Amino acid sequence: MTTSVLPDTLAASFAAARRVADAVLFEGYVLYPYRASSAKNRLRWQFGVLVPPAWATAGGEHSHQRTECLMEPRSGARLSAELRFLRAQRRTVQRLLPDGTFATTDELALPDRLLVPWDEGVEERLTCVIDLPALLAGHVLPLSLPAGEDTEDVHDADGRQIGRLVRRRAPIEGRLRLAATELDGPYRVLRLTATVENTSTWTPDGPADRTAALPRALVAAHLLLGLDAGSFLSMTDPPEWARPAVADCRNEHTWPVLAGEPGHRDVVLSSPIILEDHPALAPESPGPLYDSLEIDEILTLRTAALTDQEKREARGTDARAAEVIDLADTMPPEVLERLHGAVRALREVTGEGPATPDDTHPDVPRLRPETPWWDPESDRSVDPVRDRITLDGRSVGAGSRVRLRPGKRRTDAQDLFLHGRTAHVEAVLHDVDGGVHLAVTVDGDPGADIRREQGRFLYFQPDEITPLEDA
């Protein structure tokens, strides 16, 4: 049995998950400086774009997403699925001529904005609620959005019509396929497979053109999946017994994480942007800025510094861009100050007396709690050049040669390219939490001398380092 009505037991969890899902939906929607004329805004939508299959072949993009995750449903459980995406709506600008007809134009000037052609994103949803027997049998939910056209009259400050906006939508065809398979083992665990496909038969007319494909694409496509009775398993931190089954899951062009409030496991967000379990928006953020990889404080300050003419064009580019301009112009100083930084967790440091050794590296003294961490000259017990630590029975410090073994879930993703490379230790550093870090330069790096001059090293923790024989 299937319906489209979300169970009451999932309403709160879906509402919490949608706050992050909305950020995914509009990630990179319009980039600073929020003007259609900016080169950055001429290539639209880089995340989760599911194009017609013909363009996927010609243009190298994807026409589907595949999500696989594990769930533990209880008796009578139902799965709620919500596919969300943006539909590209092409907006053109037309000027009213003296004879009463309209002609397409590049811009239409109003006192507070400059209207220009633009592809607007319209939110679309496809929902269903399916019980376990139907899910085990497999279920296909078709998606069909017809073509359409709307017009909006544009008036000047005196109320006279001076033109209009014409919005055109191309047809979109697709489907959501849901299936579940019960796995062997001591617990009742199901592997859920959810596949989103663009099934449009549109083909490029002449040379391949992404601009023509976008109106027929599912943009920023992602899934919300919920169980009204039961729970999902984390794909990044599963229980030990479930790790082999998690490793067998196949996710293509998307990644599922537990969503909603921490501690809850009834909702999964499968996103084209890699997130951690229970992602959340910073409470200090005053509103969405829609800019890919946004940094609220910098973007807000730079947006407020735009010229009046730049702000007019941004307001005329998109309604969401206009909201960003208004937000930056009206933000109170105390709200702006909150964007400068926040402490998420504090650890009480108590006790007085001599420094105590690090439990992991007893030969390295810890800083005293009262030591001002911003003034390294105030504590002579640490010296990055002379300090050494013991690894595998060998003393390691500045000048030692080591082999790099970056941790998969701890370091920058690019550090994984250095796995197995040899390096020279340049310094042994201690942080304010008592941790130890090794600053290194990689053997064979042509910029190593420049790194040394500027003090710009790569940093690894001791358990990511293996000392070499000549260490």
C-alpha positions in Angstrom: 0.0 0.0 0.0 1.2 3.5 -0.8 0.0 7.0 -0.1 1.5 10.5 -0.2 0.5 11.6 3.3 3.5 11.9 5.7 2.8 10.0 9.0 2.4 12.3 12.1 5.2 10.5 13.9 7.7 11.7 11.2 6.5 15.3 10.8 8.8 16.8 13.4 11.9 14.8 12.2 11.2 15.7 8.6 10.8 19.4 9.5 14.2 19.4 11.3 15.9 17.6 8.4 14.4 20.0 5.8 16.3 22.9 7.3 19.5 21.3 6.2 17.9 19.9 3.0 16.9 23.5 2.0 20.6 24.5 2.3 21.4 21.5 0.0 18.6 22.5 -2.4 19.9 26.1 -2.9 23.7 25.4 -2.5 25.4 27.6 -5.1 22.0 28.8 -6.4 23.4 32.3 -7.0 27.0 33.3 -6.3 28.4 36.5 -4.9 28.2 39.3 -6.2 24.6 38.0 -6.9 24.4 39.5 -10.4 23.4 37.6 -13.6 26.1 39.4 -15.4 28.9 38.0 -13.2 30.9 35.3 -14.9 30.5 33.1 -11.8 26.7 33.0 -12.4 26.9 32.0 -16.1 27.5 28.3 -15.3 24.6 27.4 -13.1 24.1 24.6 -10.6 27.0 22.3 -10.0 25.5 19.9 -7.5 23.0 17.1 -8.0 22.0 17.9 -11.6 20.3 14.9 -13.2 20.1 15.7 -16.9 18.3 13.9 -19.7 20.1 10.6 -20.7 21.1 12.0 -24.1 22.9 14.9 -22.5 24.5 12.6 -19.9 26.1 10.8 -22.8 27.1 13.9 -24.7 28.0 16.2 -21.8 29.4 13.9 -19.3 26.9 14.6 -16.5 24.7 12.1 -14.7 21.1 11.1 -15.4 20.5 9.2 -12.1 21.3 8.9 -8.4 21.4 5.7 -6.5 21.1 5.5 -2.7 21.7 2.4 -0.6 21.5 2.3 3.1 20.5 -0.1 5.9 17.4 0.1 8.1 15.9 -1.9 11.0 12.1 -1.6 10.6 9.7 -2.7 13.3 6.5 -4.6 12.6 4.1 -2.5 10.6 6.7 0.1 9.6 6.2 2.4 6.6 8.8 4.2 4.6 8.2 7.8 3.7 10.2 9.1 0.7 10.4 12.7 -0.5 12.3 13.6 -3.6 13.1 17.3 -3.8 14.7 19.2 -6.6 14.7 22.5 -8.4 13.1 23.0 -11.8 14.9 25.6 -14.0 12.4 28.1 -15.1 13.7 30.4 -18.0 12.8 34.0 -17.5 13.0 36.5 -20.3 12.4 40.3 -20.2 10.1 42.1 -22.6 9.6 45.8 -23.2 6.2 47.3 -24.0 6.3 49.1 -27.3 4.1 52.1 -28.2 1.9 50.0 -30.5 1.0 47.7 -27.5 3.2 44.8 -28.6 6.1 43.4 -26.7 9.8 43.0 -27.7 12.4 40.9 -25.9 15.1 43.1 -24.3 18.3 42.6 -22.3 17.1 44.7 -19.3 14.3 46.7 -17.9 15.2 49.4 -15.4 13.1 50.1 -12.3 14.0 52.6 -9.5 15.2 49.8 -7.1 16.2 47.0 -9.5 17.4 46.1 -13.0 15.4 43.2 -14.4 17.5 40.9 -16.6 17.0 37.4 -18.2 17.7 34.6 -15.7 16.9 31.0 -14.9 14.9 30.8 -11.8 14.8 27.7 -9.6 11.3 26.4 -8.7 11.1 23.8 -5.9 9.4 20.6 -6.8 8.6 17.5 -4.7 7.6 13.9 -5.3 6.4 12.1 -2.2 5.1 8.6 -1.2 4.5 6.5 1.9 5.0 2.8 1.3 4.5 -0.2 3.6 7.1 -3.0 3.9 5.4 -5.6 1.7 5.1 -3.2 -1.2 8.7 -2.0 -0.5 10.0 -5.6 -0.6 8.2 -6.2 -3.9 9.6 -3.0 -5.4 7.8 0.2 -6.2 8.1 2.7 -9.0 6.8 6.3 -8.6 6.6 8.2 -11.9 7.4 11.9 -12.3 5.8 13.9 -15.1 5.8 17.8 -15.1 4.2 19.4 -18.2 5.6 22.4 -20.0 4.2 25.8 -19.0 4.4 29.5 -19.5 3.4 32.4 -17.2 3.7 36.2 -17.6 4.1 38.9 -15.0 3.4 42.6 -15.8 6.1 45.1 -14.9 5.1 48.7 -13.9 7.1 51.8 -13.2 7.0 54.0 -10.1 3.9 55.7 -11.4 2.0 52.5 -12.0 2.3 52.5 -15.8 3.1 49.1 -17.4 6.5 49.2 -19.1 7.0 45.6 -19.9 6.6 42.1 -18.6 8.5 39.0 -17.5 7.8 35.7 -19.4 8.6 32.5 -17.6 8.8 29.3 -19.6 9.1 25.7 -18.3 10.1 22.7 -20.3 8.6 19.2 -19.6 10.4 17.0 -17.1 10.1 13.2 -17.0 11.6 10.9 -14.4 10.9 8.3 -11.8 11.8 7.2 -8.3 12.4 3.5 -7.8 12.2 2.0 -4.3 13.1 -1.5 -3.2 14.3 -3.3 -0.1 16.1 -6.6 0.4 16.3 -8.5 3.7 19.9 -9.4 4.7 21.1 -12.6 6.3 22.3 -12.2 9.9 21.4 -12.3 13.5 19.3 -9.1 13.3 16.5 -8.1 10.9 18.2 -5.6 8.6 17.0 -4.5 5.2 19.1 -2.9 2.5 17.0 0.0 1.0 17.7 1.0 -2.6 16.3 4.3 -3.9 17.1 5.3 -7.5 16.2 8.7 -9.0 16.3 8.8 -12.8 15.7 11.4 -15.4 13.9 9.6 -18.2 13.4 12.5 -20.6 13.6 11.5 -24.3 14.9 15.0 -25.3 18.0 15.0 -27.4 20.4 17.9 -28.1 19.6 19.7 -31.3 22.9 20.1 -33.1 26.0 20.7 -30.9 25.5 19.6 -27.3 24.2 22.5 -25.2 24.0 22.4 -21.4 21.9 25.5 -21.4 19.2 23.7 -23.4 19.4 20.6 -21.2 19.0 22.4 -17.8 15.3 23.2 -18.1 14.7 19.4 -18.5 16.9 18.5 -15.6 16.3 17.7 -11.9 18.5 20.3 -10.3 20.0 19.8 -6.8 18.1 16.5 -6.5 18.1 14.9 -3.1 16.0 12.5 -1.0 14.5 12.5 2.5 13.8 9.0 3.7 12.0 8.2 7.0 10.7 5.2 9.0 7.7 5.7 11.2 8.6 2.6 13.2 12.2 1.6 13.3 15.6 3.2 12.6 18.4 3.6 10.0 22.0 2.6 10.6 24.8 5.2 10.1 26.7 4.7 6.9 29.8 6.4 8.3 29.8 5.0 11.9 27.8 1.7 11.8 27.9 -0.9 14.6 30.7 -3.4 14.1 28.4 -6.2 13.1 27.0 -4.1 10.3 30.2 -2.9 8.7 30.4 -5.6 6.0 26.9 -4.9 4.9 27.5 -1.2 4.9 30.6 -1.8 2.7 28.5 -3.7 0.2 26.1 -0.7 -0.2 26.5 1.1 -3.5 25.8 4.9 -3.6 26.2 6.7 -6.8 26.3 10.5 -7.1 24.8 11.0 -3.6 25.5 10.0 0.0 23.1 9.2 2.8 23.5 10.5 6.3 21.4 10.4 9.5 19.4 13.7 9.6 17.3 15.6 12.1 18.0 16.0 15.7 21.1 14.2 17.2 20.2 10.9 18.8 17.4 10.3 16.3 17.8 7.7 13.6 14.4 7.7 11.9 15.3 10.0 9.0 18.1 9.9 6.3 19.1 12.7 4.0 20.7 11.5 0.8 22.5 14.4 -0.6 24.8 15.2 -3.6 27.0 17.1 -1.2 28.9 14.9 1.3 27.7 15.7 4.8 28.3 14.2 8.3 25.6 12.5 10.3 23.1 14.9 11.8 24.3 18.0 9.9 23.0 21.3 11.3 22.9 25.0 10.4 25.0 27.3 12.5 22.6 29.1 14.9 24.5 32.4 14.4 23.6 32.4 10.6 21.0 35.1 10.1 19.7 33.7 6.8 20.7 31.8 3.6 23.3 33.4 1.4 22.9 30.9 -1.4 26.6 31.1 -2.3 28.6 27.9 -2.7 30.9 27.2 0.2 29.6 30.3 1.9 31.3 32.1 4.8 28.6 34.3 6.4 30.8 37.1 7.8 32.9 37.6 4.7 29.9 37.4 2.3 27.8 39.8 4.4 30.5 42.4 4.6 31.3 42.2 0.9 27.6 42.3 0.0 27.1 45.4 2.1 30.0 47.0 0.2 28.5 46.6 -3.2 27.7 49.8 -5.1 24.1 50.9 -5.4 24.1 50.0 -9.1 25.4 46.5 -8.3 22.7 46.1 -5.7 20.0 47.2 -8.2 21.2 44.5 -10.6 21.4 41.8 -7.9 17.8 42.7 -6.8 16.6 42.3 -10.4 18.5 39.0 -10.9 16.5 36.9 -8.5 14.2 37.3 -5.5 16.6 35.3 -3.3 19.5 37.6 -4.3 17.3 40.6 -3.4 16.8 39.0 0.1 20.5 38.7 0.5 21.1 42.4 -0.4 18.3 43.5 2.0 19.7 41.2 4.8 23.2 42.7 4.5 21.9 46.3 4.4 19.7 45.9 7.5 21.8 43.6 9.7 22.2 45.1 13.2 25.8 45.4 14.4 25.2 42.9 17.3 24.0 40.2 14.7 27.0 40.9 12.5 29.3 40.5 15.5 28.0 37.0 16.2 29.2 35.9 12.7 32.9 36.6 13.7 33.2 33.3 15.5 31.7 31.0 18.1 32.9 28.5 20.7 30.9 25.2 20.3 32.3 23.4 23.3 34.3 24.2 26.4 36.5 21.9 28.5 37.2 22.8 32.1 40.9 23.0 32.9 41.6 22.8 36.6 44.5 22.2 38.9 47.7 23.9 39.6 51.3 22.9 39.9 53.9 21.5 37.6 53.2 20.4 34.1 52.2 16.7 33.8 53.4 14.4 31.0 51.1 13.5 28.0 49.5 10.1 28.6 50.3 9.1 25.0 53.8 10.6 24.9 55.1 10.6 28.4 58.4 12.1 27.3 56.6 15.3 26.1 55.5 17.7 28.9 52.1 19.3 28.7 51.5 23.0 29.0 50.3 24.3 32.3 46.6 25.4 32.2 47.6 28.9 33.2 50.1 29.2 30.4 48.9 31.9 27.8 48.7 29.9 24.6 49.1 33.0 22.5 52.5 33.8 23.9 54.9 30.8 23.2 57.8 32.7 24.7 56.1 32.5 28.1 56.7 28.7 28.4 60.3 27.4 27.8 59.2 23.8 28.3 58.3 23.5 24.6 60.5 24.1 21.6 59.3 23.1 18.1 62.9 22.7 16.8 64.4 20.8 19.7 61.4 18.8 21.1 61.3 15.1 20.2 58.8 12.3 20.6 59.2 8.6 20.7 57.5 6.5 17.9 58.0 2.8 17.5 60.9 3.0 19.9 62.7 5.7 17.9 63.2 9.4 18.8 61.6 11.6 16.2 62.0 15.4 15.8 63.2 18.1 13.5 65.4 16.5 10.8 63.9 13.0 11.1 62.8 11.1 8.0 59.3 9.5 8.2 56.7 7.9 6.1 53.2 9.4 5.9 50.1 7.3 6.8 47.2 9.9 6.8 44.1 8.9 8.7 41.1 8.4 6.3 38.5 10.3 8.4 40.8 12.7 10.2 42.7 14.8 7.6 42.1 16.8 4.6 41.0 14.6 1.7 44.0 15.7 -0.3 46.3 14.3 2.3 45.3 10.8 1.1 47.4 11.4 -2.0 50.4 11.5 0.2 49.9 8.1 1.7 53.1 6.2 1.6 55.3 9.2 0.7 58.4 10.0 2.7 58.9 13.3 4.4 61.2 15.3 6.6 60.1 16.5 10.0 60.5 20.3 10.4 59.1 20.8 13.9 57.2 19.1 16.8 54.3 21.3 17.9 51.9 21.2 20.9 48.4 22.5 20.8 46.4 24.0 23.7 44.6 20.8 24.3 47.8 18.8 24.9 47.9 17.3 21.4 51.1 16.7 19.4 51.5 17.5 15.7 54.4 17.0 13.4 55.2 19.7 10.8 56.7 18.1 7.7 57.9 18.8 4.1 57.3 16.0 1.6 60.4 14.5 -0.1 60.5 15.6 -3.8 58.3 18.6 -3.3 59.9 21.3 -5.6 58.4 24.0 -3.3 59.9 22.6 -0.1 62.4 25.4 0.3 59.7 28.0 -0.1 57.6 26.2 2.5 60.5 26.4 5.0 61.1 30.1 4.4 57.4 30.9 4.9 56.7 28.3 7.6 53.9 26.7 5.6 54.1 23.0 6.4 51.9 20.0 6.3 50.8 18.7 9.7 50.2 15.2 10.8 49.5 13.5 14.2 52.0 11.0 15.6 49.9 7.9 14.7 49.9 9.0 11.1 53.7 8.9 11.0 56.0 5.9 10.7 59.7 6.6 11.4 62.3 5.4 8.9 65.5 3.7 9.8 67.6 6.8 9.7 65.1 8.7 12.0 
